[in-house]
Amino acid sequence: MVRHPLIDDVVGPAIVVESASPVVWLTDALASLLRRSADAGRTVVLRTGRSAAITPALRHALGAYGAAWAVSDFAGTLRDGRTGVAASDIEDFVHRGPELVGTPSPEHPVSADSVRQISIDLTLRHHPGRAVDMGSAIEALCHTVGTCPTRWGTAEPLTVPWDRWVVTQYAKHEAPGISTSYAVGEGFSATMTAHLVGGVVVETMSAVLTVPEENTDPGLANRMFDAVQRVADQVVPVFGVVMQRRGDADHLVRAVSHGEPSPLAVVVGPEAAGFLDRDGVWPPPRTTTATFAAGTGSSGRPDADTDGGMIVRFEDGWEALESFLDRIDEDRFLQLVGGAPLDPAHDEGTL
């Protein structure tokens, strides 16, 4: 392909982009390079200094396009900015990556200052007989912590004032292709996508909310539950995962460790609930299950097996989540939404 102006080096199959900026944004130029490189089967490696940060939008784009983030330390060594795992050279990110798996390098510091955050990855199907309204789910969830989106866009800087109608028009313009956009607000960041599956609009949202520290807001979980019900009155939730994590207050992604996230709950919509294997013990051990109605506005009924979606809360994190995912018929799920249950969370780096 014609050499892109952002390319600083080509090392074997890796396309290297160098940045000395303290914050690296997903600009139009970088977004175009990521797309073109992925189409050509090449891996973009963004190389920065150890103190650099990337935006949530760029973090998503790196995952979506199979690109890497290499951090150069003082001695010239390299490590993965997302996982902290040491790399022997740039080509490691092609052959072992783009996200390196293993024990973090001693050069990968532990964050000394972080805040509690909740990440929510949710897939939704819009009702065929209703007007499509992108972004209503994000607003409902933001309201649980007293915030709201303020700006959005498809590349950074995000300067367009938040307006659900405009976001929806953009998604319609991109159809039947996949639309991707980003939104930010006070203590909030999100990625939104939309695409058509069998003539139905499927929306995915990956949002991160800064929330009060644990045990300081006992009503938060119930407000989240109520928000899911409000979302279900307008669109059909299919599947979602809620994680507790630590992160920086400004929502930038830095090459530091915040510890492992912890799964809190999954949201299973009415259609996807039919794909669950309920043989044996149900609900699964160390979980609590409550249902929510879809499109009726009625309240949930605890431990019901049919007639609605469900929220399954976990008492022991990863083990409970993995056990629950084993009960999903993934082939039928793929037909419903055109993607695996945890694709958005994987692209965001929460899984």
Salt bridges, closest charged atoms under 4 A:
GLU18 OE2 - ARG47 NH2 2.30
ASP73 OD1 - ARG50 NH1 2.65
ASP73 OD2 - ARG79 NE 2.79
ASP80 OD1 - ARG82 NE 3.99
GLU91 OE1 - HIS95 NE2 3.60
ASP92 OD2 - ARG96 NH1 2.78
GLU99 OE2 - ARG59 NH2 3.35
GLU99 OE2 - ARG82 NH1 3.66
GLU107 OE1 - ARG50 NH1 3.45
ASP133 OD2 - ARG164 NH2 2.69
GLU139 OE1 - ARG164 NH1 2.53
GLU174 OE2 - HIS173 ND1 3.46
GLU203 OE1 - HIS126 NE2 2.74
GLU213 OE1 - ARG246 NH1 2.82
ASP217 OD2 - ARG223 NH2 2.61
ASP248 OD2 - ARG254 NH1 2.76
ASP248 OD1 - HIS258 NE2 3.60
ASP250 OD2 - ARG254 NH2 2.81
GLU271 OE1 - ARG125 NE 3.27
ASP305 OD1 - ARG278 NH1 3.59
ASP316 OD2 - ARG286 NE 3.19
ASP347 OD1 - HIS346 ND1 3.83
